[in-house]
């Protein structure tokens, strides 16, 4: 078959960075982040988290091609913040939210398993 191997969807090749940063040369406080081996799942969650930040003017992502396993996240911020700060803050906030979700789920699962 011509299809790529399945492991290529999630295994980052040796010598390749998971996330790379490229500053926009035409727009002040704008940048692109290329995230290797991710898809719409992470792209949409990250975009929505970036939209919660009042210093973010624009946040969007695209999948360049269905057979290229990477997303490109574009961020444009106000002068009070930088795209790197907004990106890092969004990742940290998502990490906290997912930890809270995991803890709440495990607590409910434990409560359910005790009842039955």
LUMMISE-111856 format. One record per residue: residue number from 1; residue in three letters; z negated, y negated, x negated of N, C-alpha, C, CB in turn. Coordinates in nm, 4 decimals. Glycine has a CB too. Example, Ala and Ser with C-alpha at 12.3 -4.5 7.8 and 13.67 -1.06 7.14 Angstrom:
2
  resi  resn      n_pz      n_py      n_px     ca_pz     ca_py     ca_px      c_pz      c_py      c_px     cb_pz     cb_py     cb_px
     1   ALA   -0.7800    0.5690   -1.3190   -0.7800    0.4500   -1.2300   -0.7800    0.3300   -1.3200   -0.9046    0.4473   -1.1308
     2   SER   -0.7080    0.2250   -1.2850   -0.7140    0.1060   -1.3670   -0.7870   -0.0030   -1.2900   -0.5725    0.0598   -1.4084
END
This chain:
116
  resi  resn      n_pz      n_py      n_px     ca_pz     ca_py     ca_px      c_pz      c_py      c_px     cb_pz     cb_py     cb_px
     1   UNK    0.0000    0.1190   -0.0837    0.0000    0.0000    0.0000    0.0000   -0.1252   -0.0881   -0.1222    0.0001    0.0952
     2   UNK    0.0419   -0.2340   -0.0317    0.0418   -0.3614   -0.1018   -0.0887   -0.4373   -0.0862    0.1550   -0.4462   -0.0532
     3   UNK   -0.1786   -0.3879   -0.0040   -0.3052   -0.4573    0.0201   -0.3931   -0.4542   -0.1043   -0.3793   -0.3944    0.1389
     4   UNK   -0.4640   -0.5643   -0.1309   -0.5556   -0.5644   -0.2449   -0.6736   -0.4703   -0.2194   -0.6064   -0.7074   -0.2731
     5   UNK   -0.7371   -0.4267   -0.3269   -0.8543   -0.3415   -0.3124   -0.9645   -0.4163   -0.2388   -0.9042   -0.2935   -0.4498
     6   UNK   -1.0451   -0.3417   -0.1607   -1.1485   -0.4057   -0.0797   -1.2549   -0.4747   -0.1624   -1.2130   -0.3048    0.0092
     7   UNK   -1.2872   -0.4207   -0.2785   -1.3921   -0.4814   -0.3598   -1.3548   -0.6211   -0.4061   -1.4220   -0.3944   -0.4796
     8   UNK   -1.2251   -0.6539   -0.4076   -1.1812   -0.7858   -0.4517   -1.2257   -0.8959   -0.3566   -1.0307   -0.7882   -0.4656
     9   UNK   -1.2670   -0.8598   -0.2352   -1.3121   -0.9596   -0.1386   -1.4486   -1.0171   -0.1724   -1.3159   -0.8995   -0.0013
    10   UNK   -1.5304   -0.9429   -0.2466   -1.6670   -0.9901   -0.2691   -1.7155   -0.9812   -0.4129   -1.7591   -0.9136   -0.1837
    11   UNK   -1.6459   -0.9146   -0.5022   -1.6880   -0.9048   -0.6421   -1.6199   -1.0165   -0.7211   -1.6530   -0.7640   -0.7023
    12   UNK   -1.7024   -1.1045   -0.7781   -1.6490   -1.2149   -0.8577   -1.6062   -1.1597   -0.9933   -1.7547   -1.3298   -0.8743
    13   UNK   -1.4823   -1.1841   -1.0341   -1.4359   -1.1323   -1.1636   -1.5184   -1.1885   -1.2798   -1.2875   -1.1663   -1.1841
    14   UNK   -1.5306   -1.1083   -1.3821   -1.6057   -1.1502   -1.4997   -1.5400   -1.2731   -1.5617   -1.6149   -1.0354   -1.6029
    15   UNK   -1.6222   -1.3696   -1.5968   -1.5718   -1.4926   -1.6556   -1.5350   -1.5991   -1.5540   -1.4536   -1.4625   -1.7390
    16   UNK   -1.5473   -1.5697   -1.4249   -1.5168   -1.6652   -1.3191   -1.6467   -1.7192   -1.2612   -1.4303   -1.6001   -1.2085
    17   UNK   -1.6548   -1.8507   -1.2436   -1.7731   -1.9110   -1.1826   -1.7695   -1.8898   -1.0316   -1.7816   -2.0622   -1.2162
    18   UNK   -1.8867   -1.8699   -0.9727   -1.8964   -1.8542   -0.8269   -1.8581   -1.9852   -0.7575   -2.0402   -1.8108   -0.7855
    19   UNK   -1.9072   -2.0971   -0.8114   -1.8785   -2.2281   -0.7528   -1.8282   -2.3212   -0.8632   -2.0054   -2.2878   -0.6827
    20   UNK   -1.7188   -2.3883   -0.8367   -1.6700   -2.4893   -0.9306   -1.6596   -2.6233   -0.8581   -1.5318   -2.4478   -0.9911
    21   UNK   -1.6764   -2.7298   -0.9342   -1.6839   -2.8653   -0.8814   -1.5693   -2.9481   -0.9368   -1.8193   -2.9304   -0.9155
    22   UNK   -1.5037   -3.0239   -0.8503   -1.3970   -3.1130   -0.8948   -1.4107   -3.2464   -0.8222   -1.2568   -3.0498   -0.8692
    23   UNK   -1.4373   -3.3514   -0.8977   -1.4525   -3.4843   -0.8406   -1.3171   -3.5390   -0.7971   -1.5187   -3.5792   -0.9413
    24   UNK   -1.3155   -3.6078   -0.6849   -1.1925   -3.6700   -0.6361   -1.1670   -3.7978   -0.7152   -1.2014   -3.7003   -0.4833
    25   UNK   -1.0476   -3.8147   -0.7642   -1.0147   -3.9321   -0.8458   -0.9706   -4.0516   -0.7615   -0.9053   -3.8971   -0.9450
    26   UNK   -0.9370   -4.0304   -0.6352   -0.8869   -4.1387   -0.5512   -0.9915   -4.1975   -0.4575   -0.7713   -4.0898   -0.4710
    27   UNK   -1.0905   -4.1170   -0.4190   -1.1922   -4.1622   -0.3238   -1.3281   -4.1591   -0.3923   -1.1928   -4.0734   -0.1951
    28   UNK   -1.4008   -4.2691   -0.3826   -1.5344   -4.2764   -0.4418   -1.6290   -4.1881   -0.3611   -1.5861   -4.4237   -0.4464
    29   UNK   -1.7190   -4.1196   -0.4296   -1.8185   -4.0307   -0.3683   -1.7535   -3.9186   -0.2863   -1.9124   -4.1115   -0.2791
    30   UNK   -1.6491   -3.8618   -0.3388   -1.5840   -3.7477   -0.2749   -1.5589   -3.6404   -0.3808   -1.4504   -3.7904   -0.2054
    31   UNK   -1.5664   -3.5160   -0.3377   -1.5459   -3.4054   -0.4311   -1.5058   -3.2802   -0.3546   -1.6735   -3.3792   -0.5146
    32   UNK   -1.4520   -3.1852   -0.4296   -1.4171   -3.0537   -0.3756   -1.4962   -2.9475   -0.4511   -1.2632   -3.0270   -0.3864
    33   UNK   -1.5478   -2.8522   -0.3773   -1.6178   -2.7382   -0.4350   -1.5375   -2.6134   -0.4007   -1.7657   -2.7280   -0.3820
    34   UNK   -1.5022   -2.5359   -0.4996   -1.4334   -2.4098   -0.4761   -1.5362   -2.2983   -0.4874   -1.3152   -2.3889   -0.5768
    35   UNK   -1.5525   -2.2233   -0.3802   -1.6508   -2.1147   -0.3755   -1.5736   -1.9834   -0.3745   -1.7454   -2.1268   -0.2493
    36   UNK   -1.5872   -1.9074   -0.4802   -1.5144   -1.7813   -0.4953   -1.5770   -1.6708   -0.4108   -1.5110   -1.7392   -0.6424
    37   UNK   -1.4910   -1.5848   -0.3593   -1.5281   -1.4638   -0.2863   -1.6103   -1.4920   -0.1607   -1.6052   -1.3721   -0.3767
    38   UNK   -1.5738   -1.5989   -0.0894   -1.6362   -1.6306    0.0385   -1.5264   -1.6581    0.1400   -1.7328   -1.7525    0.0260
    39   UNK   -1.5660   -1.6628    0.2688   -1.4678   -1.6816    0.3738   -1.5206   -1.7781    0.4798   -1.4310   -1.5472    0.4372
    40   UNK   -1.4675   -1.7694    0.6019   -1.5037   -1.8603    0.7102   -1.6526   -1.8554    0.7433   -1.4232   -1.8276    0.8337
    41   UNK   -1.7172   -1.7429    0.7247   -1.8589   -1.7309    0.7589   -1.9407   -1.8346    0.6827   -1.9105   -1.5887    0.7281
    42   UNK   -1.9305   -1.8346    0.5533   -2.0058   -1.9298    0.4708   -1.9479   -2.0700    0.4853   -2.0045   -1.8865    0.3225
    43   UNK   -1.8171   -2.0816    0.4922   -1.7543   -2.2131    0.5025   -1.7997   -2.2896    0.6254   -1.6045   -2.1988    0.5048
    44   UNK   -1.8040   -2.2246    0.7398   -1.8417   -2.2922    0.8630   -1.9909   -2.3247    0.8647   -1.8052   -2.2063    0.9838
    45   UNK   -2.0749   -2.2343    0.8188   -2.2188   -2.2605    0.8147   -2.2478   -2.3778    0.7216   -2.2963   -2.1345    0.7688
    46   UNK   -2.1858   -2.3794    0.6060   -2.2066   -2.4867    0.5096   -2.1550   -2.6199    0.5637   -2.1376   -2.4532    0.3771
    47   UNK   -2.0414   -2.6179    0.6276   -1.9851   -2.7400    0.6865   -2.0787   -2.7976    0.7922   -1.8470   -2.7113    0.7483
    48   UNK   -2.1303   -2.7128    0.8784   -2.2209   -2.7602    0.9835   -2.3507   -2.8148    0.9245   -2.2518   -2.6468    1.0823
    49   UNK   -2.4023   -2.7521    0.8208   -2.5240   -2.8017    0.7559   -2.4973   -2.9364    0.6900   -2.5757   -2.7002    0.6514
    50   UNK   -2.3822   -2.9533    0.6287   -2.3473   -3.0814    0.5680   -2.3366   -3.1920    0.6728   -2.2159   -3.0694    0.4915
    51   UNK   -2.2889   -3.1580    0.7923   -2.2770   -3.2574    0.8990   -2.4135   -3.3067    0.9463   -2.1996   -3.1990    1.0165
    52   UNK   -2.5185   -3.2315    0.9241   -2.6536   -3.2740    0.9626   -2.7069   -3.3837    0.8709   -2.7488   -3.1547    0.9610
    53   UNK   -2.6506   -3.3976    0.7535   -2.6954   -3.4975    0.6566   -2.6365   -3.6339    0.6947   -2.6536   -3.4572    0.5109
    54   UNK   -2.7220   -3.7341    0.7174   -2.6693   -3.8659    0.7569   -2.5894   -3.9354    0.6464   -2.7835   -3.9555    0.7989
    55   UNK   -2.6044   -3.8934    0.5210   -2.5293   -3.9532    0.4105   -2.3912   -3.8933    0.3921   -2.6063   -3.9387    0.2832
    56   UNK   -2.3583   -3.7896    0.4678   -2.2270   -3.7246    0.4560   -2.1321   -3.7871    0.5578   -2.2379   -3.5696    0.4780
    57   UNK   -2.0255   -3.8460    0.5080   -1.9239   -3.9071    0.5945   -1.8216   -3.8043    0.6411   -1.8531   -4.0214    0.5212
    58   UNK   -1.7881   -3.7096    0.5537   -1.6901   -3.6066    0.5864   -1.7289   -3.4773    0.5179   -1.5475   -3.6498    0.5449
    59   UNK   -1.7175   -3.3689    0.5903   -1.7371   -3.2355    0.5328   -1.6412   -3.1409    0.6030   -1.8864   -3.1867    0.5477
    60   UNK   -1.5641   -3.0694    0.5249   -1.4702   -2.9735    0.5801   -1.4404   -2.8666    0.4767   -1.3408   -3.0430    0.6255
    61   UNK   -1.3803   -2.7589    0.5227   -1.3447   -2.6521    0.4296   -1.2115   -2.5938    0.4723   -1.4547   -2.5417    0.4245
    62   UNK   -1.1496   -2.5245    0.3784   -1.0256   -2.4536    0.4115   -1.0188   -2.3267    0.3295   -0.9006   -2.5426    0.3857
    63   UNK   -0.9500   -2.2306    0.3839   -0.9154   -2.1073    0.3150   -0.7700   -2.1254    0.2714   -0.9358   -1.9779    0.4076
    64   UNK   -0.7431   -2.1388    0.1419   -0.6054   -2.1686    0.0990   -0.5024   -2.0653    0.1456   -0.6006   -2.1784   -0.0513
    65   UNK   -0.5395   -1.9389    0.1431   -0.4482   -1.8316    0.1809   -0.5308   -1.7096    0.2203   -0.3496   -1.7974    0.0645
    66   UNK   -0.4875   -1.6332    0.3203   -0.5671   -1.5169    0.3632   -0.5912   -1.4107    0.2552   -0.4995   -1.4521    0.4789
    67   UNK   -0.5047   -1.4052    0.1556   -0.5229   -1.3061    0.0504   -0.5922   -1.3626   -0.0734   -0.3896   -1.2486    0.0114
    68   UNK   -0.6271   -1.4908   -0.0690   -0.7080   -1.5505   -0.1757   -0.8497   -1.5606   -0.1229   -0.6526   -1.6920   -0.2204
    69   UNK   -0.9421   -1.4949   -0.1866   -1.0784   -1.4868   -0.1353   -1.1622   -1.6000   -0.1925   -1.1416   -1.3505   -0.1691
    70   UNK   -1.1346   -1.7203   -0.1425   -1.2121   -1.8372   -0.1818   -1.1992   -1.9419   -0.0732   -1.1652   -1.8930   -0.3189
    71   UNK   -1.2978   -2.0316   -0.0697   -1.2917   -2.1456    0.0204   -1.3015   -2.2722   -0.0636   -1.4052   -2.1397    0.1280
    72   UNK   -1.2441   -2.3783   -0.0114   -1.2529   -2.5086   -0.0758   -1.3256   -2.6009    0.0212   -1.1103   -2.5649   -0.1146
    73   UNK   -1.4414   -2.6511   -0.0210   -1.5248   -2.7381    0.0613   -1.5067   -2.8807    0.0106   -1.6762   -2.6944    0.0570
    74   UNK   -1.4668   -2.9721    0.1006   -1.4512   -3.1137    0.0639   -1.5672   -3.1912    0.1241   -1.3135   -3.1716    0.1133
    75   UNK   -1.6275   -3.2784    0.0428   -1.7413   -3.3581    0.0868   -1.7178   -3.5030    0.0455   -1.8749   -3.3036    0.0272
    76   UNK   -1.7416   -3.5946    0.1383   -1.7359   -3.7381    0.1113   -1.8672   -3.7973    0.1598   -1.6117   -3.8068    0.1815
    77   UNK   -1.9386   -3.8666    0.0727   -2.0708   -3.9187    0.1059   -2.0736   -4.0710    0.0971   -2.1766   -3.8585    0.0131
    78   UNK   -2.1835   -4.1278    0.1482   -2.2079   -4.2714    0.1345   -2.2515   -4.3009   -0.0085   -2.3155   -4.3202    0.2364
    79   UNK   -2.2711   -4.4268   -0.0388   -2.3112   -4.4641   -0.1747   -2.4566   -4.4254   -0.2049   -2.2926   -4.6143   -0.1950
    80   UNK   -2.5360   -4.3920   -0.1037   -2.6751   -4.3519   -0.1249   -2.6884   -4.2094   -0.1757   -2.7526   -4.3668    0.0030
    81   UNK   -2.5829   -4.1340   -0.1734   -2.5877   -3.9939   -0.2133   -2.4597   -3.9588   -0.2886   -2.6063   -3.9014   -0.0898
    82   UNK   -2.4592   -3.8420   -0.3479   -2.3381   -3.7924   -0.4139   -2.2997   -3.6597   -0.3486   -2.3600   -3.7752   -0.5693
    83   UNK   -2.1754   -3.6189   -0.3617   -2.1352   -3.4895   -0.3056   -2.2166   -3.3734   -0.3628   -1.9874   -3.4656   -0.3313
    84   UNK   -2.2508   -3.3809   -0.4913   -2.3299   -3.2746   -0.5535   -2.4692   -3.2674   -0.4913   -2.3406   -3.2972   -0.7054
    85   UNK   -2.5324   -3.3837   -0.4680   -2.6643   -3.3856   -0.4042   -2.6567   -3.3299   -0.2625   -2.7210   -3.5284   -0.4019
    86   UNK   -2.5550   -3.3702   -0.1876   -2.5395   -3.3232   -0.0502   -2.5168   -3.1723   -0.0462   -2.4234   -3.3960    0.0181
    87   UNK   -2.4341   -3.1225   -0.1369   -2.4061   -2.9786   -0.1433   -2.5335   -2.9008   -0.1762   -2.2966   -2.9491   -0.2487
    88   UNK   -2.6045   -2.9444   -0.2805   -2.7271   -2.8743   -0.3206   -2.8332   -2.8796   -0.2114   -2.7827   -2.9343   -0.4495
    89   UNK   -2.8476   -2.9961   -0.1456   -2.9459   -3.0084   -0.0380   -2.9102   -2.9167    0.0786   -2.9554   -3.1542    0.0100
    90   UNK   -2.7834   -2.9081    0.1119   -2.7400   -2.8207    0.2214   -2.7663   -2.6740    0.1892   -2.5912   -2.8417    0.2506
    91   UNK   -2.7387   -2.6340    0.0660   -2.7652   -2.4954    0.0260   -2.9151   -2.4659    0.0338   -2.7125   -2.4689   -0.1175
    92   UNK   -2.9977   -2.5581   -0.0149   -3.1433   -2.5391   -0.0098   -3.1936   -2.5336    0.1338   -3.2144   -2.6516   -0.0853
    93   UNK   -3.1423   -2.6212    0.2202   -3.1830   -2.6207    0.3609   -3.1427   -2.4910    0.4300   -3.1218   -2.7400    0.4344
    94   UNK   -3.0217   -2.4432    0.4017   -2.9774   -2.3164    0.4597   -3.0632   -2.2005    0.4116   -2.8311   -2.2904    0.4254
    95   UNK   -3.1014   -2.2036    0.2842   -3.1873   -2.0997    0.2294   -3.3212   -2.0963    0.3038   -3.2098   -2.1224    0.0787
    96   UNK   -3.3789   -2.2131    0.3281   -3.5063   -2.2210    0.4011   -3.4901   -2.1716    0.5454   -3.5598   -2.3663    0.4004
    97   UNK   -3.3820   -2.2136    0.6100   -3.3580   -2.1713    0.7482   -3.3416   -2.0196    0.7584   -3.2335   -2.2412    0.8041
    98   UNK   -3.2676   -1.9621    0.6655   -3.2455   -1.8174    0.6694   -3.3724   -1.7404    0.6349   -3.1335   -1.7784    0.5733
    99   UNK   -3.4549   -1.7949    0.5447   -3.5845   -1.7325    0.5170   -3.6727   -1.7339    0.6411   -3.6554   -1.8043    0.4010
   100   UNK   -3.6723   -1.8469    0.7130   -3.7511   -1.8568    0.8364   -3.7000   -1.7576    0.9415   -3.7461   -2.0009    0.8923
   101   UNK   -3.5690   -1.7475    0.9546   -3.5092   -1.6541    1.0502   -3.5460   -1.5103    1.0160   -3.3568   -1.6703    1.0529
   102   UNK   -3.5407   -1.4759    0.8877   -3.5758   -1.3412    0.8435   -3.7224   -1.3113    0.8721   -3.5467   -1.3245    0.6939
   103   UNK   -3.8111   -1.4059    0.8431   -3.9542   -1.3873    0.8673   -3.9823   -1.3704    1.0163   -4.0340   -1.5062    0.8116
   104   UNK   -3.9202   -1.4537    1.0989   -3.9399   -1.4440    1.2431   -3.8871   -1.3109    1.2967   -3.8708   -1.5610    1.3143
   105   UNK   -3.7725   -1.2683    1.2476   -3.7146   -1.1409    1.2913   -3.8046   -1.0239    1.2529   -3.5747   -1.1218    1.2305
   106   UNK   -3.8526   -1.0235    1.1285   -3.9394   -0.9149    1.0828   -4.0707   -0.9121    1.1600   -3.9673   -0.9286    0.9335
   107   UNK   -4.1248   -1.0292    1.1952   -4.2488   -1.0348    1.2741   -4.2262   -0.9767    1.4129   -4.3003   -1.1802    1.2850
   108   UNK   -4.1161   -1.0122    1.4755   -4.0853   -0.9583    1.6090   -4.0576   -0.8088    1.6026   -3.9645   -1.0312    1.6702
   109   UNK   -3.9910   -0.7650    1.4978   -3.9635   -0.6231    1.4814   -4.0933   -0.5448    1.4640   -3.8708   -0.6001    1.3615
   110   UNK   -4.1853   -0.5994    1.3858   -4.3153   -0.5350    1.3661   -4.3936   -0.5303    1.4968   -4.3964   -0.6089    1.2584
   111   UNK   -4.3902   -0.6387    1.5720   -4.4596   -0.6426    1.7004   -4.3979   -0.5418    1.7972   -4.4547   -0.7847    1.7603
   112   UNK   -4.2668   -0.5344    1.7984   -4.1977   -0.4401    1.8875   -4.2295   -0.2965    1.8489   -4.0455   -0.4631    1.8837
   113   UNK   -4.2296   -0.2665    1.7194   -4.2534   -0.1282    1.6748   -4.3972   -0.0860    1.7024   -4.2225   -0.1137    1.5244
   114   UNK   -4.4925   -0.1790    1.7013   -4.6319   -0.1451    1.7359   -4.6478   -0.1153    1.8826   -4.7255   -0.2579    1.6973
   115   UNK   -4.5702   -0.1853    1.9671   -4.5806   -0.1668    2.1116   -4.5189   -0.0365    2.1567   -4.5151   -0.2815    2.1839
   116   UNK   -4.4213    0.0146    2.0833   -4.3512    0.1364    2.1264   -4.3671    0.2388    2.0229   -4.2035    0.1120    2.1536
END
